[in-house]
């Protein structure tokens, strides 16, 4: 059976829509591998055999290829997510899949619950390589196992998927509602999106929407199907919130460059420039530089906020920084994570206290 799966025999891809709750539209798809299994043999048996034979990476690589071959036809402005077990992430078979793709823009790599992460630091080279190719990191099943809050801080995922156990019956469980609200606040502080998976009833969907969970997935919305399934029911956009000042209204422009040397040259040639933003080749911000740090060649990670982040939330995130950088400008990004400008702390403060 393992040989057949490894060769791709009987392996197909299915996709389940992911909904933007604010707009009521599909914005992504989770890619899932499907197998033609002998009678009485389940998918868990397949992966158990793969682990016993030390062929997990080989089998997961085949699943990834079957899913990613559909990337060329993904609907406009939609992303896809693919699942990878943490323990195989550094295997050469998995690395080869990423090399075959070259550009991973629009792909979230989900670290699944099939195995725990012993050390987030051990995964850093692999996660950095994925990000360097344009991909983003997601953590699956928050609340069911290894994905504790401290580990989330180390992994820095762009997407946090809430476990079905947290969502089931949330419409009648105040404790679950409070926990999801807390996770939403936490995710906002670390610049992550939250996705509630396993939505099976209208009441669950209405509740997570009211709680401000931005993304949702589950049988209530659509079952997995061939590329690209549509929603099985119409969902209303969430009620627009009361107008609040957002970062977009306070945007300042700062030069963006791809090297510290270029930043240093700008400061030398333009004495009036106070801030330069270092970006990668995908246009994503890396660091905020002032004249001193540019000339010394010192870069530090910077807090990023979306254009539509409320001013109060941006200010709260700013004050969680190390005291050395607490008053540095915040980097502002668009929905694709690309650099859009900066916002200075002085403007956040004066706007927040009005």
N, C-alpha and C positions, 0 to 999 in steps of 0.2 A: 504493500500500500504506500509506503514512504517513497519508493522509487517512482511510482506512478505520479504522486503529487509533486515530487521534485521535478519531474519532466513536464508538469503542467497538465497532465491528463485528468480530466474531470474537474478542473479548478476554474471557476468563473468569478466574476466580480459583481457585487451588488452595491447599491448606493442608497443611503437614507438621507433625505433632506434635512437641513438645519435652517431654522427660521429666525429671522430678526424680529423679535417680539414688538419692537417699537413701530416697525413698518408693516408687519404682517406678510413679509415676502421671504422667499428662499434665498439665502446668501452663501450656502455651502452644502457639502455632502460628505458624510462619513463613508469611506470606502471599506467594504467588507468582503472577505474571501468566502466563497461557497464551494462545497466539495460534494462529489458523488461518492457516497460512503456505502460500503457493504451493509446488508441488513444486520442490525444489532450493534453496529459500531458507530460511536458518536464522535463529534469533533474533539471533545476532551480526550478521548482515547487516542486519536491521531496525534495530538500534541504531547500526550504522555509517552507514546512510543518514540516520538522524535527526541524528547528529552533523554529517554533511556538509551537511545542509540547515538546521542550526541550529534543530532542532525537538526536541532531547532533552528539554527541560523539559516541553514539550507532551505528548510520548509518556509520560514517566514520571508526569505528573499523571494521565493517563487510567488507567494501571496502578494508581496509588494509590486512585483512586475505585472501581475495580472490586473491589479488595480490601476497602477500608474500609466499603463498603456492607453487608458482612456483620457488622460489629461488633455490631449489635443482638442477634444470636443467639449470640455467643461463649459457650461453656460457663462456668458460674460458677467464679470464682477462676482463670481462665486469662487470659493476656495474648496479644497478637499482635505480630509484628514485621513491618515493611514496609521495603523497600529503596529508598534514594535515592542517586543519585550526588552526591558532594560539590560538583561544579562547577555543579549546577542548584539547589542547596539555597536559594540566595538569589533565584531567579527568581520573578517574580510569579505564574506559573502554579502553582508549588509552594506558595507562601504562601497562595494562594486555597484550596487543598485543606485546609490546616490551619484556615483561617477557617471553612470549611464544617463542619468537625468540631466546632469550638468547644472541646470538652473532649477531650483526648488521653489521659486516664487509662487505663492498661492497654495503651498502645501504645508499643513500642520502635521508634525510627526508626534503621535501620541505615545507616551510611555505607559504601557498597560500594566494591569495588576497581576499578570501571570507570574511575575517574580519581583521580589522586593529589591530596592536599591540599597546596597550595603554602604556605599559612599557616593554622594553626589559629585564629589570632587573627581572621582575616577571617570565619570562620564563627561567631564568638561571638554576634553579634546574632541569627542564625537559631537557633542552639542554645538560646540563652536564651529565645527566643520559644516554642520547642517545650516546653522545661521549664516555662515559665510557664503553658502550657496544660495541664500535667499529664503530658506525655509524657516519655519517657526516651530516652537516646542509647545506641546500640550501635555497636561497631566490628566490621566483618566481616573474616574471613580474616586474623587476626593470624598473621604468619609468612610471608605470601606477597608482601608489597609495602610499601606506604607506612606501614602501621600499626606503626611502631617504638615502642619503649617511651617515648621522650621525647615523641613525639606523643600517646601515650595520656595522659601527664601533663597535656598542654595541653587535650585534648578532654574529660577526666574522664567517660568513658563509664560507664553503669551496667551494661553487659553487654559482655563481650569474647568474640567467637566465634573459636575456634581453627580455622585453615585445615585442610582435609582432608589436606594434605601432612604436617602435624604428627601426624595421627591414624593415617594409613595404616601398618599394620604396627607400631604402638606396642607391641604385646604382645611383640615380639621385638627391639625397639630400645631399648637402655638410654639412649642419648643423647636420644632423643625423650621418654622417660619423665622424665629429669632436667629437660629444658626445660619440659615441661608442669607439673611440680612447681614450678619457679621462677616460671612465669607465674601459677600459683595463689597463691603467696605474694605476688607483686607485686599481683595483683588484690585480694587481701584488704586490703592496706595502703591502696589507693585506693578501697575501698568499692565494688568491682565484682563481678559474678557472672561466672563462666566457663562457656561453652557449647562442648562438643566437637561439631562437625558432621561429617557424612560417615561416621558409624559404619556399617560394612558387615558386620562379623563379631561373633560372640559374644565372641571373644577381645579384640577392641578395646574392646567395651563393658565387659567385666569389668575390663580394665586401667584405663580412665579412672575407673571407679567406685572401684577400689581406691586410685587416686591422689587421690580426694576431689573430682574434678571434679563440680560440683553439677548441671549440666544437660547433656543429650545429645540428638542429633538425627541421623537417618540412615536409610538404606534397611533396615538390620537391624531397626529399631524400627517404622518405618512409612513408606510412600511417600506423596508428596503426593496429595491427593484433594479432592473437593468438601467444603465445610464440613459437618460437622467429622469428619475421619477418625479412626478408633480405632487403637490399636496393633495391629500384625499378629501380635504374640506377647506372652505374659505375661512381664514382667520382675520379678525379685525385688527387694525393697528391699535396699539395701546393709546389711551387718552393722552393728549399732549400735556406735558407738565406746565405748571405756572412759569411764566418767563423769569429766568434768572440770568444774571450776567455770566457770560462764558469767556473762556480764554481767547476765542477768536476775536472778541471785541477789543482785546488789549494787545494784539500782536505787534511786535517790533520786528524789523528785518535786520539780520546780521549776516555777513558774508559766510558762505559755506565752501569748504575746501576739502580735498581728500588726503592732504598730508600736512604734518606739523610744519614742515619747511615752508609750504605755501602760506600758512597762517602767519608764521614769523615775518615773511616778506610783506604781507599786508599791513601788519602793525608798524613795520619800519617805514613803509611808503605812505601810510595814511595815519597820522598821529591822532586824528579824531575818532578812529575806530576803537571801541572799548571791548568788543566781543567778537570772536570768530567761532563758528561751529565746525567741528570736524565730522565728516560724513564718510560712509563706506561707498563702495561702487554701486550699491543699490539705491543710493540716496537716503539711507537711513542714518540718523545722527548717532555719533559715537561719544563725543565729548564737547564741552564748552571750554574754550580757551581764552585767557586774557593775555596781555602782552608778556608778562613774566613767565607764565607756564609755556607759552609758545616758544619763547627764546630758550628756555631750559629743556624743552622737549618732554615735558611732563603732561600726561593725559590722565584724567580720572573719569569714571562713569558719571553720567548726568541723569537727573530725573527727567522723564519725558511725560508730556501730557497731550491728550488729543485736543484738536481744535475746539471740540464741543464740550470739554470738561468745564463744569461750573467753577467759577472763581474760588468759591469757598473750599471746594475739594482740592483744587490745585494748591491753595495756600496751606492746607493741612498736610499735603504731601511734602511741600517744601520744607516745613519745619521738622520733618522726620530725618532730614539729612544730618550728616556729621557737621559739627559746629564750624569746621573750617570752610565748608562750602555752603552753609545754610543760606547765604544771601546771594549766591550765584543765580543768574537767570535760569529759568526752566526752558528746556527745549520743547517746542510744539511740533506735533506730527499730524499728518492727515490720516484717514482711515486705513491706508495701506502702510502706515509706519514711516512714510517719507518725511523729510524735513520740510517744515512750513514756515518756521520763524522762531522767535524767542519771546518770552514774557518776563519782564523784570519784577522782582519781588516788591519794589516800591509801588508799582501799579496794582498788583494784586491786593496789597494792604489797603491802599487808599480806596479801591473799589469795594472791598469787602466791608469797610467800616461806614460806608455811606448810608 
